[in-house]
Amino acid sequence: MRLDVLPTPDAVAPGSLGGATVLVVDVLRASTTMIVALANGCTGITPVADAVEARRLARAHGDSGAQAR
């Protein structure tokens, strides 16, 4: 069995995954971002599937304070 570990999606060469079984785990980046946000005053985190859902939820909640920097 061959196991390759790539730190970011950008490290995957286009077309290199044909016929491969791939497992994507984004735990470290996601949890690090959440910890830093909470440590800097974030009062809550709502996980979403994608940016479209995030924008929809922001509009539904009146875009109450979420800001990109």
N, CA, C and O atoms as a Tripos MOL2 file, in Angstrom:
@<TRIPOS>MOLECULE
protein
  276   275    69     0     0
PROTEIN
NO_CHARGES

@<TRIPOS>ATOM
      1 N           0.8480   -1.1700    0.0000 N.3       1 MET1
      2 CA          0.0000    0.0000    0.0000 C.3       1 MET1
      3 C           0.8930    1.2320    0.0000 C.2       1 MET1
      4 O           1.9100    1.2810    0.6920 O.2       1 MET1
      5 N           0.5010    2.2160   -0.7800 N.am      2 ARG2
      6 CA          1.2280    3.4900   -0.8350 C.3       2 ARG2
      7 C           0.3670    4.5640   -0.1820 C.2       2 ARG2
      8 O          -0.8340    4.6470   -0.4400 O.2       2 ARG2
      9 N           0.9810    5.3800    0.6600 N.am      3 LEU3
     10 CA          0.2800    6.4550    1.3360 C.3       3 LEU3
     11 C           1.0440    7.7510    1.1100 C.2       3 LEU3
     12 O           2.2190    7.8560    1.4630 O.2       3 LEU3
     13 N           0.3800    8.7280    0.5260 N.am      4 ASP4
     14 CA          0.9630   10.0500    0.3330 C.3       4 ASP4
     15 C           0.2090   11.0250    1.2290 C.2       4 ASP4
     16 O          -1.0180   10.9740    1.3070 O.2       4 ASP4
     17 N           0.9230   11.9000    1.8950 N.am      5 VAL5
     18 CA          0.3200   12.9310    2.7320 C.3       5 VAL5
     19 C           0.6840   14.2800    2.1300 C.2       5 VAL5
     20 O           1.8600   14.5970    1.9520 O.2       5 VAL5
     21 N          -0.3360   15.0680    1.8210 N.am      6 LEU6
     22 CA         -0.1270   16.3860    1.2170 C.3       6 LEU6
     23 C          -0.6990   17.4380    2.1530 C.2       6 LEU6
     24 O          -1.8320   17.2990    2.6120 O.2       6 LEU6
     25 N           0.0550   18.4820    2.4450 N.am      7 PRO7
     26 CA         -0.3790   19.4710    3.4370 C.3       7 PRO7
     27 C          -1.4890   20.4090    2.9840 C.2       7 PRO7
     28 O          -2.2300   20.9310    3.8160 O.2       7 PRO7
     29 N          -1.6160   20.6310    1.6740 N.am      8 THR8
     30 CA         -2.6460   21.5430    1.1620 C.3       8 THR8
     31 C          -3.1930   21.0020   -0.1530 C.2       8 THR8
     32 O          -2.5300   20.2030   -0.8150 O.2       8 THR8
     33 N          -4.3960   21.4290   -0.5410 N.am      9 PRO9
     34 CA         -4.9510   21.0050   -1.8310 C.3       9 PRO9
     35 C          -4.0730   21.4220   -3.0060 C.2       9 PRO9
     36 O          -4.0530   20.7510   -4.0380 O.2       9 PRO9
     37 N          -3.3510   22.5220   -2.8540 N.am     10 ASP10
     38 CA         -2.4840   22.9990   -3.9310 C.3      10 ASP10
     39 C          -1.3400   22.0410   -4.2300 C.2      10 ASP10
     40 O          -0.7360   22.1120   -5.3000 O.2      10 ASP10
     41 N          -1.0390   21.1500   -3.3000 N.am     11 ALA11
     42 CA          0.0680   20.2060   -3.4740 C.3      11 ALA11
     43 C          -0.3070   19.0300   -4.3720 C.2      11 ALA11
     44 O           0.5580   18.2280   -4.7250 O.2      11 ALA11
     45 N          -1.5720   18.9160   -4.7440 N.am     12 VAL12
     46 CA         -2.0250   17.8240   -5.6150 C.3      12 VAL12
     47 C          -1.8060   18.2320   -7.0690 C.2      12 VAL12
     48 O          -2.3060   19.2640   -7.5160 O.2      12 VAL12
     49 N          -1.0690   17.4270   -7.7850 N.am     13 ALA13
     50 CA         -0.8360   17.6980   -9.2030 C.3      13 ALA13
     51 C          -2.1140   17.3990   -9.9900 C.2      13 ALA13
     52 O          -2.7050   16.3330   -9.8240 O.2      13 ALA13
     53 N          -2.5440   18.3280  -10.8430 N.am     14 PRO14
     54 CA         -3.7440   18.1010  -11.6480 C.3      14 PRO14
     55 C          -3.6380   16.7850  -12.4270 C.2      14 PRO14
     56 O          -2.6170   16.5050  -13.0540 O.2      14 PRO14
     57 N          -4.6930   15.9950  -12.3780 N.am     15 GLY15
     58 CA         -4.7300   14.7380  -13.1160 C.3      15 GLY15
     59 C          -4.0100   13.5830  -12.4520 C.2      15 GLY15
     60 O          -3.9710   12.4880  -13.0120 O.2      15 GLY15
     61 N          -3.4370   13.7910  -11.2730 N.am     16 SER16
     62 CA         -2.6410   12.7300  -10.6420 C.3      16 SER16
     63 C          -3.4570   11.7530   -9.8130 C.2      16 SER16
     64 O          -2.9030   10.7790   -9.3050 O.2      16 SER16
     65 N          -4.7480   11.9810   -9.6610 N.am     17 LEU17
     66 CA         -5.5460   11.1320   -8.7840 C.3      17 LEU17
     67 C          -6.4410   10.1420   -9.5190 C.2      17 LEU17
     68 O          -7.2480    9.4550   -8.8920 O.2      17 LEU17
     69 N          -6.3090   10.0620  -10.8380 N.am     18 GLY18
     70 CA         -7.1270    9.1260  -11.6060 C.3      18 GLY18
     71 C          -6.9510    7.7010  -11.1170 C.2      18 GLY18
     72 O          -5.8270    7.2030  -11.0480 O.2      18 GLY18
     73 N          -8.0550    7.0380  -10.7750 N.am     19 GLY19
     74 CA         -8.0130    5.6530  -10.3210 C.3      19 GLY19
     75 C          -7.5690    5.4800   -8.8860 C.2      19 GLY19
     76 O          -7.4220    4.3490   -8.4210 O.2      19 GLY19
     77 N          -7.3500    6.5730   -8.1700 N.am     20 ALA20
     78 CA         -6.8760    6.4980   -6.7840 C.3      20 ALA20
     79 C          -8.0430    6.6160   -5.8050 C.2      20 ALA20
     80 O          -9.0860    7.1840   -6.1270 O.2      20 ALA20
     81 N          -7.8500    6.0770   -4.6200 N.am     21 THR21
     82 CA         -8.7750    6.3020   -3.5190 C.3      21 THR21
     83 C          -8.1850    7.4380   -2.7020 C.2      21 THR21
     84 O          -7.0140    7.3960   -2.3240 O.2      21 THR21
     85 N          -8.9980    8.4590   -2.4280 N.am     22 VAL22
     86 CA         -8.5010    9.6610   -1.7690 C.3      22 VAL22
     87 C          -9.3230    9.9290   -0.5150 C.2      22 VAL22
     88 O         -10.5500    9.8270   -0.5300 O.2      22 VAL22
     89 N          -8.6400   10.2690    0.5610 N.am     23 LEU23
     90 CA         -9.2800   10.6670    1.8010 C.3      23 LEU23
     91 C          -8.7830   12.0660    2.1370 C.2      23 LEU23
     92 O          -7.5780   12.3020    2.2130 O.2      23 LEU23
     93 N          -9.7150   12.9890    2.3370 N.am     24 VAL24
     94 CA         -9.3480   14.3620    2.6490 C.3      24 VAL24
     95 C          -9.7610   14.6520    4.0850 C.2      24 VAL24
     96 O         -10.9260   14.4920    4.4480 O.2      24 VAL24
     97 N          -8.8000   15.0780    4.9000 N.am     25 VAL25
     98 CA         -9.0650   15.4380    6.2920 C.3      25 VAL25
     99 C          -8.5190   16.8440    6.5180 C.2      25 VAL25
    100 O          -7.3270   17.0920    6.3310 O.2      25 VAL25
    101 N          -9.3760   17.7440    6.9130 N.am     26 ASP26
    102 CA         -8.9740   19.1330    7.1060 C.3      26 ASP26
    103 C          -9.1210   19.5270    8.5780 C.2      26 ASP26
    104 O          -9.5100   20.6540    8.8840 O.2      26 ASP26
    105 N          -8.8170   18.6210    9.4650 N.am     27 VAL27
    106 CA         -9.0240   18.8550   10.8860 C.3      27 VAL27
    107 C          -8.0820   19.9150   11.4400 C.2      27 VAL27
    108 O          -8.5270   20.8110   12.1570 O.2      27 VAL27
    109 N          -6.8130   19.8380   11.1300 N.am     28 LEU28
    110 CA         -5.8540   20.7660   11.7240 C.3      28 LEU28
    111 C          -6.1060   22.2100   11.3260 C.2      28 LEU28
    112 O          -6.1260   23.0950   12.1820 O.2      28 LEU28
    113 N          -6.2980   22.4530   10.0530 N.am     29 ARG29
    114 CA         -6.5040   23.8340    9.6070 C.3      29 ARG29
    115 C          -7.8120   24.3780   10.1740 C.2      29 ARG29
    116 O          -7.8570   25.5130   10.6490 O.2      29 ARG29
    117 N          -8.8680   23.5810   10.1270 N.am     30 ALA30
    118 CA        -10.1660   24.0370   10.6220 C.3      30 ALA30
    119 C         -10.1290   24.2840   12.1300 C.2      30 ALA30
    120 O         -10.5920   25.3260   12.5950 O.2      30 ALA30
    121 N          -9.5870   23.3430   12.8910 N.am     31 SER31
    122 CA         -9.5920   23.5180   14.3480 C.3      31 SER31
    123 C          -8.6630   24.6500   14.7700 C.2      31 SER31
    124 O          -8.9730   25.3680   15.7210 O.2      31 SER31
    125 N          -7.5510   24.8270   14.1000 N.am     32 THR32
    126 CA         -6.6510   25.9360   14.4250 C.3      32 THR32
    127 C          -7.3420   27.2710   14.1780 C.2      32 THR32
    128 O          -7.2380   28.1880   14.9930 O.2      32 THR32
    129 N          -8.0400   27.3830   13.0660 N.am     33 THR33
    130 CA         -8.7650   28.6170   12.7510 C.3      33 THR33
    131 C          -9.8270   28.8980   13.8110 C.2      33 THR33
    132 O          -9.9870   30.0410   14.2400 O.2      33 THR33
    133 N         -10.5550   27.8600   14.2360 N.am     34 MET34
    134 CA        -11.5960   28.0400   15.2550 C.3      34 MET34
    135 C         -11.0040   28.4880   16.5890 C.2      34 MET34
    136 O         -11.5370   29.3890   17.2370 O.2      34 MET34
    137 N          -9.9130   27.8650   16.9950 N.am     35 ILE35
    138 CA         -9.2740   28.2190   18.2710 C.3      35 ILE35
    139 C          -8.7980   29.6670   18.2590 C.2      35 ILE35
    140 O          -9.0100   30.3960   19.2280 O.2      35 ILE35
    141 N          -8.1630   30.0830   17.1850 N.am     36 VAL36
    142 CA         -7.6700   31.4600   17.0820 C.3      36 VAL36
    143 C          -8.8400   32.4360   17.0780 C.2      36 VAL36
    144 O          -8.7790   33.4750   17.7360 O.2      36 VAL36
    145 N          -9.9010   32.1180   16.3470 N.am     37 ALA37
    146 CA        -11.0700   33.0000   16.3080 C.3      37 ALA37
    147 C         -11.6750   33.1510   17.7030 C.2      37 ALA37
    148 O         -11.9730   34.2700   18.1230 O.2      37 ALA37
    149 N         -11.8600   32.0580   18.4200 N.am     38 LEU38
    150 CA        -12.4350   32.1200   19.7640 C.3      38 LEU38
    151 C         -11.5190   32.8690   20.7310 C.2      38 LEU38
    152 O         -11.9930   33.6310   21.5740 O.2      38 LEU38
    153 N         -10.2290   32.6570   20.6130 N.am     39 ALA39
    154 CA         -9.2650   33.3450   21.4830 C.3      39 ALA39
    155 C          -9.2470   34.8470   21.2340 C.2      39 ALA39
    156 O          -8.8340   35.6180   22.1010 O.2      39 ALA39
    157 N          -9.6930   35.2630   20.0550 N.am     40 ASN40
    158 CA         -9.6900   36.6830   19.7110 C.3      40 ASN40
    159 C         -11.0760   37.3190   19.7830 C.2      40 ASN40
    160 O         -11.3270   38.3520   19.1630 O.2      40 ASN40
    161 N         -11.9680   36.6950   20.5410 N.am     41 GLY41
    162 CA        -13.2530   37.3200   20.8020 C.3      41 GLY41
    163 C         -14.4420   36.8060   20.0310 C.2      41 GLY41
    164 O         -15.5540   37.2910   20.2380 O.2      41 GLY41
    165 N         -14.2570   35.8510   19.1560 N.am     42 CYS42
    166 CA        -15.3910   35.2640   18.4320 C.3      42 CYS42
    167 C         -16.3200   34.6030   19.4530 C.2      42 CYS42
    168 O         -15.8550   33.8630   20.3200 O.2      42 CYS42
    169 N         -17.6190   34.8600   19.3590 N.am     43 THR43
    170 CA        -18.5580   34.3180   20.3390 C.3      43 THR43
    171 C         -19.2090   33.0180   19.9030 C.2      43 THR43
    172 O         -19.8940   32.3790   20.7020 O.2      43 THR43
    173 N         -19.0140   32.6120   18.6640 N.am     44 GLY44
    174 CA        -19.5870   31.3560   18.2020 C.3      44 GLY44
    175 C         -19.1420   31.0240   16.7990 C.2      44 GLY44
    176 O         -18.7210   31.8950   16.0380 O.2      44 GLY44
    177 N         -19.2400   29.7510   16.4700 N.am     45 ILE45
    178 CA        -18.8430   29.2650   15.1480 C.3      45 ILE45
    179 C         -19.9430   28.3570   14.6330 C.2      45 ILE45
    180 O         -20.4150   27.4730   15.3480 O.2      45 ILE45
    181 N         -20.3480   28.5760   13.3950 N.am     46 THR46
    182 CA        -21.3530   27.7330   12.7580 C.3      46 THR46
    183 C         -20.7180   27.0550   11.5570 C.2      46 THR46
    184 O         -20.4580   27.7090   10.5470 O.2      46 THR46
    185 N         -20.4610   25.7450   11.6480 N.am     47 PRO47
    186 CA        -19.8740   25.0450   10.4940 C.3      47 PRO47
    187 C         -20.8650   25.0050    9.3260 C.2      47 PRO47
    188 O         -22.0630   24.8070    9.5300 O.2      47 PRO47
    189 N         -20.3710   25.1880    8.1300 N.am     48 VAL48
    190 CA        -21.1850   25.1130    6.9180 C.3      48 VAL48
    191 C         -20.4550   24.2810    5.8710 C.2      48 VAL48
    192 O         -19.2490   24.0540    5.9730 O.2      48 VAL48
    193 N         -21.1830   23.8400    4.8840 N.am     49 ALA49
    194 CA        -20.5950   22.9770    3.8520 C.3      49 ALA49
    195 C         -19.7520   23.7400    2.8400 C.2      49 ALA49
    196 O         -18.7790   23.2040    2.3080 O.2      49 ALA49
    197 N         -20.1250   25.0020    2.5710 N.am     50 ASP50
    198 CA        -19.4060   25.7640    1.5520 C.3      50 ASP50
    199 C         -19.6820   27.2580    1.7150 C.2      50 ASP50
    200 O         -20.4820   27.6670    2.5560 O.2      50 ASP50
    201 N         -19.0120   28.0570    0.9010 N.am     51 ALA51
    202 CA        -19.1410   29.5130    0.9790 C.3      51 ALA51
    203 C         -20.5550   29.9860    0.6530 C.2      51 ALA51
    204 O         -21.0190   30.9780    1.2160 O.2      51 ALA51
    205 N         -21.2380   29.2940   -0.2410 N.am     52 VAL52
    206 CA        -22.6070   29.6760   -0.6050 C.3      52 VAL52
    207 C         -23.5150   29.5800    0.6180 C.2      52 VAL52
    208 O         -24.3070   30.4860    0.8780 O.2      52 VAL52
    209 N         -23.4020   28.4910    1.3650 N.am     53 GLU53
    210 CA        -24.2110   28.3290    2.5720 C.3      53 GLU53
    211 C         -23.8370   29.3740    3.6280 C.2      53 GLU53
    212 O         -24.7140   29.8940    4.3180 O.2      53 GLU53
    213 N         -22.5540   29.6830    3.7550 N.am     54 ALA54
    214 CA        -22.1090   30.6950    4.7150 C.3      54 ALA54
    215 C         -22.7300   32.0470    4.3930 C.2      54 ALA54
    216 O         -23.2110   32.7400    5.2890 O.2      54 ALA54
    217 N         -22.7220   32.4240    3.1190 N.am     55 ARG55
    218 CA        -23.3120   33.7080    2.7230 C.3      55 ARG55
    219 C         -24.8190   33.7190    2.9520 C.2      55 ARG55
    220 O         -25.3760   34.7280    3.3840 O.2      55 ARG55
    221 N         -25.4780   32.5990    2.6640 N.am     56 ARG56
    222 CA        -26.9270   32.5050    2.8830 C.3      56 ARG56
    223 C         -27.2530   32.6780    4.3610 C.2      56 ARG56
    224 O         -28.1800   33.4090    4.7090 O.2      56 ARG56
    225 N         -26.5020   32.0170    5.2290 N.am     57 LEU57
    226 CA        -26.7340   32.1540    6.6690 C.3      57 LEU57
    227 C         -26.4400   33.5660    7.1490 C.2      57 LEU57
    228 O         -27.1610   34.0890    7.9980 O.2      57 LEU57
    229 N         -25.4000   34.1870    6.6260 N.am     58 ALA58
    230 CA        -25.0680   35.5590    7.0170 C.3      58 ALA58
    231 C         -26.2170   36.5060    6.6600 C.2      58 ALA58
    232 O         -26.5850   37.3680    7.4580 O.2      58 ALA58
    233 N         -26.7780   36.3430    5.4640 N.am     59 ARG59
    234 CA        -27.9140   37.1850    5.0660 C.3      59 ARG59
    235 C         -29.1270   36.9260    5.9510 C.2      59 ARG59
    236 O         -29.8210   37.8640    6.3440 O.2      59 ARG59
    237 N         -29.3880   35.6500    6.2700 N.am     60 ALA60
    238 CA        -30.5410   35.2770    7.0870 C.3      60 ALA60
    239 C         -30.4410   35.8450    8.5010 C.2      60 ALA60
    240 O         -31.4610   36.1100    9.1370 O.2      60 ALA60
    241 N         -29.2250   36.0310    8.9900 N.am     61 HIS61
    242 CA        -29.0130   36.5440   10.3480 C.3      61 HIS61
    243 C         -28.6650   38.0290   10.3320 C.2      61 HIS61
    244 O         -28.1830   38.5630   11.3310 O.2      61 HIS61
    245 N         -28.9000   38.6860    9.2250 N.am     62 GLY62
    246 CA        -28.6420   40.1130    9.1370 C.3      62 GLY62
    247 C         -27.1650   40.4490    9.1230 C.2      62 GLY62
    248 O         -26.7780   41.5670    9.4640 O.2      62 GLY62
    249 N         -26.3370   39.4940    8.7340 N.am     63 ASP63
    250 CA        -24.8920   39.7110    8.6440 C.3      63 ASP63
    251 C         -24.3760   40.3430    9.9430 C.2      63 ASP63
    252 O         -23.6340   41.3250    9.9200 O.2      63 ASP63
    253 N         -24.7870   39.7560   11.0760 N.am     64 SER64
    254 CA        -24.5790   40.3570   12.4040 C.3      64 SER64
    255 C         -23.1450   40.2740   12.9050 C.2      64 SER64
    256 O         -22.8560   39.5340   13.8450 O.2      64 SER64
    257 N         -22.2660   41.0130   12.2940 N.am     65 GLY65
    258 CA        -20.9370   41.1570   12.8440 C.3      65 GLY65
    259 C         -19.8500   40.3040   12.2100 C.2      65 GLY65
    260 O         -18.6740   40.5240   12.4990 O.2      65 GLY65
    261 N         -20.1790   39.3620   11.3800 N.am     66 ALA66
    262 CA        -19.1460   38.5560   10.7390 C.3      66 ALA66
    263 C         -18.4370   39.4070    9.7120 C.2      66 ALA66
    264 O         -19.0740   40.0000    8.8410 O.2      66 ALA66
    265 N         -17.1210   39.4700    9.8100 N.am     67 GLN67
    266 CA        -16.3670   40.3050    8.8860 C.3      67 GLN67
    267 C         -15.1370   39.5770    8.4010 C.2      67 GLN67
    268 O         -14.4800   38.8680    9.1630 O.2      67 GLN67
    269 N         -14.8290   39.7520    7.1420 N.am     68 ALA68
    270 CA        -13.5860   39.2180    6.5890 C.3      68 ALA68
    271 C         -12.5120   40.2800    6.7530 C.2      68 ALA68
    272 O         -12.7880   41.4750    6.6450 O.2      68 ALA68
    273 N         -11.3030   39.8470    7.0100 N.am     69 ARG69
    274 CA        -10.2000   40.8050    7.1490 C.3      69 ARG69
    275 C          -9.2250   40.6120    6.0410 C.2      69 ARG69
    276 O          -8.2200   41.3200    5.9730 O.2      69 ARG69
@<TRIPOS>BOND
     1     1     2 1
     2     2     3 1
     3     3     4 2
     4     3     5 am
     5     5     6 1
     6     6     7 1
     7     7     8 2
     8     7     9 am
     9     9    10 1
    10    10    11 1
    11    11    12 2
    12    11    13 am
    13    13    14 1
    14    14    15 1
    15    15    16 2
    16    15    17 am
    17    17    18 1
    18    18    19 1
    19    19    20 2
    20    19    21 am
    21    21    22 1
    22    22    23 1
    23    23    24 2
    24    23    25 am
    25    25    26 1
    26    26    27 1
    27    27    28 2
    28    27    29 am
    29    29    30 1
    30    30    31 1
    31    31    32 2
    32    31    33 am
    33    33    34 1
    34    34    35 1
    35    35    36 2
    36    35    37 am
    37    37    38 1
    38    38    39 1
    39    39    40 2
    40    39    41 am
    41    41    42 1
    42    42    43 1
    43    43    44 2
    44    43    45 am
    45    45    46 1
    46    46    47 1
    47    47    48 2
    48    47    49 am
    49    49    50 1
    50    50    51 1
    51    51    52 2
    52    51    53 am
    53    53    54 1
    54    54    55 1
    55    55    56 2
    56    55    57 am
    57    57    58 1
    58    58    59 1
    59    59    60 2
    60    59    61 am
    61    61    62 1
    62    62    63 1
    63    63    64 2
    64    63    65 am
    65    65    66 1
    66    66    67 1
    67    67    68 2
    68    67    69 am
    69    69    70 1
    70    70    71 1
    71    71    72 2
    72    71    73 am
    73    73    74 1
    74    74    75 1
    75    75    76 2
    76    75    77 am
    77    77    78 1
    78    78    79 1
    79    79    80 2
    80    79    81 am
    81    81    82 1
    82    82    83 1
    83    83    84 2
    84    83    85 am
    85    85    86 1
    86    86    87 1
    87    87    88 2
    88    87    89 am
    89    89    90 1
    90    90    91 1
    91    91    92 2
    92    91    93 am
    93    93    94 1
    94    94    95 1
    95    95    96 2
    96    95    97 am
    97    97    98 1
    98    98    99 1
    99    99   100 2
   100    99   101 am
   101   101   102 1
   102   102   103 1
   103   103   104 2
   104   103   105 am
   105   105   106 1
   106   106   107 1
   107   107   108 2
   108   107   109 am
   109   109   110 1
   110   110   111 1
   111   111   112 2
   112   111   113 am
   113   113   114 1
   114   114   115 1
   115   115   116 2
   116   115   117 am
   117   117   118 1
   118   118   119 1
   119   119   120 2
   120   119   121 am
   121   121   122 1
   122   122   123 1
   123   123   124 2
   124   123   125 am
   125   125   126 1
   126   126   127 1
   127   127   128 2
   128   127   129 am
   129   129   130 1
   130   130   131 1
   131   131   132 2
   132   131   133 am
   133   133   134 1
   134   134   135 1
   135   135   136 2
   136   135   137 am
   137   137   138 1
   138   138   139 1
   139   139   140 2
   140   139   141 am
   141   141   142 1
   142   142   143 1
   143   143   144 2
   144   143   145 am
   145   145   146 1
   146   146   147 1
   147   147   148 2
   148   147   149 am
   149   149   150 1
   150   150   151 1
   151   151   152 2
   152   151   153 am
   153   153   154 1
   154   154   155 1
   155   155   156 2
   156   155   157 am
   157   157   158 1
   158   158   159 1
   159   159   160 2
   160   159   161 am
   161   161   162 1
   162   162   163 1
   163   163   164 2
   164   163   165 am
   165   165   166 1
   166   166   167 1
   167   167   168 2
   168   167   169 am
   169   169   170 1
   170   170   171 1
   171   171   172 2
   172   171   173 am
   173   173   174 1
   174   174   175 1
   175   175   176 2
   176   175   177 am
   177   177   178 1
   178   178   179 1
   179   179   180 2
   180   179   181 am
   181   181   182 1
   182   182   183 1
   183   183   184 2
   184   183   185 am
   185   185   186 1
   186   186   187 1
   187   187   188 2
   188   187   189 am
   189   189   190 1
   190   190   191 1
   191   191   192 2
   192   191   193 am
   193   193   194 1
   194   194   195 1
   195   195   196 2
   196   195   197 am
   197   197   198 1
   198   198   199 1
   199   199   200 2
   200   199   201 am
   201   201   202 1
   202   202   203 1
   203   203   204 2
   204   203   205 am
   205   205   206 1
   206   206   207 1
   207   207   208 2
   208   207   209 am
   209   209   210 1
   210   210   211 1
   211   211   212 2
   212   211   213 am
   213   213   214 1
   214   214   215 1
   215   215   216 2
   216   215   217 am
   217   217   218 1
   218   218   219 1
   219   219   220 2
   220   219   221 am
   221   221   222 1
   222   222   223 1
   223   223   224 2
   224   223   225 am
   225   225   226 1
   226   226   227 1
   227   227   228 2
   228   227   229 am
   229   229   230 1
   230   230   231 1
   231   231   232 2
   232   231   233 am
   233   233   234 1
   234   234   235 1
   235   235   236 2
   236   235   237 am
   237   237   238 1
   238   238   239 1
   239   239   240 2
   240   239   241 am
   241   241   242 1
   242   242   243 1
   243   243   244 2
   244   243   245 am
   245   245   246 1
   246   246   247 1
   247   247   248 2
   248   247   249 am
   249   249   250 1
   250   250   251 1
   251   251   252 2
   252   251   253 am
   253   253   254 1
   254   254   255 1
   255   255   256 2
   256   255   257 am
   257   257   258 1
   258   258   259 1
   259   259   260 2
   260   259   261 am
   261   261   262 1
   262   262   263 1
   263   263   264 2
   264   263   265 am
   265   265   266 1
   266   266   267 1
   267   267   268 2
   268   267   269 am
   269   269   270 1
   270   270   271 1
   271   271   272 2
   272   271   273 am
   273   273   274 1
   274   274   275 1
   275   275   276 2
@<TRIPOS>SUBSTRUCTURE
     1 MET1         2 RESIDUE 1 A MET
     2 ARG2         6 RESIDUE 1 A ARG
     3 LEU3        10 RESIDUE 1 A LEU
     4 ASP4        14 RESIDUE 1 A ASP
     5 VAL5        18 RESIDUE 1 A VAL
     6 LEU6        22 RESIDUE 1 A LEU
     7 PRO7        26 RESIDUE 1 A PRO
     8 THR8        30 RESIDUE 1 A THR
     9 PRO9        34 RESIDUE 1 A PRO
    10 ASP10       38 RESIDUE 1 A ASP
    11 ALA11       42 RESIDUE 1 A ALA
    12 VAL12       46 RESIDUE 1 A VAL
    13 ALA13       50 RESIDUE 1 A ALA
    14 PRO14       54 RESIDUE 1 A PRO
    15 GLY15       58 RESIDUE 1 A GLY
    16 SER16       62 RESIDUE 1 A SER
    17 LEU17       66 RESIDUE 1 A LEU
    18 GLY18       70 RESIDUE 1 A GLY
    19 GLY19       74 RESIDUE 1 A GLY
    20 ALA20       78 RESIDUE 1 A ALA
    21 THR21       82 RESIDUE 1 A THR
    22 VAL22       86 RESIDUE 1 A VAL
    23 LEU23       90 RESIDUE 1 A LEU
    24 VAL24       94 RESIDUE 1 A VAL
    25 VAL25       98 RESIDUE 1 A VAL
    26 ASP26      102 RESIDUE 1 A ASP
    27 VAL27      106 RESIDUE 1 A VAL
    28 LEU28      110 RESIDUE 1 A LEU
    29 ARG29      114 RESIDUE 1 A ARG
    30 ALA30      118 RESIDUE 1 A ALA
    31 SER31      122 RESIDUE 1 A SER
    32 THR32      126 RESIDUE 1 A THR
    33 THR33      130 RESIDUE 1 A THR
    34 MET34      134 RESIDUE 1 A MET
    35 ILE35      138 RESIDUE 1 A ILE
    36 VAL36      142 RESIDUE 1 A VAL
    37 ALA37      146 RESIDUE 1 A ALA
    38 LEU38      150 RESIDUE 1 A LEU
    39 ALA39      154 RESIDUE 1 A ALA
    40 ASN40      158 RESIDUE 1 A ASN
    41 GLY41      162 RESIDUE 1 A GLY
    42 CYS42      166 RESIDUE 1 A CYS
    43 THR43      170 RESIDUE 1 A THR
    44 GLY44      174 RESIDUE 1 A GLY
    45 ILE45      178 RESIDUE 1 A ILE
    46 THR46      182 RESIDUE 1 A THR
    47 PRO47      186 RESIDUE 1 A PRO
    48 VAL48      190 RESIDUE 1 A VAL
    49 ALA49      194 RESIDUE 1 A ALA
    50 ASP50      198 RESIDUE 1 A ASP
    51 ALA51      202 RESIDUE 1 A ALA
    52 VAL52      206 RESIDUE 1 A VAL
    53 GLU53      210 RESIDUE 1 A GLU
    54 ALA54      214 RESIDUE 1 A ALA
    55 ARG55      218 RESIDUE 1 A ARG
    56 ARG56      222 RESIDUE 1 A ARG
    57 LEU57      226 RESIDUE 1 A LEU
    58 ALA58      230 RESIDUE 1 A ALA
    59 ARG59      234 RESIDUE 1 A ARG
    60 ALA60      238 RESIDUE 1 A ALA
    61 HIS61      242 RESIDUE 1 A HIS
    62 GLY62      246 RESIDUE 1 A GLY
    63 ASP63      250 RESIDUE 1 A ASP
    64 SER64      254 RESIDUE 1 A SER
    65 GLY65      258 RESIDUE 1 A GLY
    66 ALA66      262 RESIDUE 1 A ALA
    67 GLN67      266 RESIDUE 1 A GLN
    68 ALA68      270 RESIDUE 1 A ALA
    69 ARG69      274 RESIDUE 1 A ARG
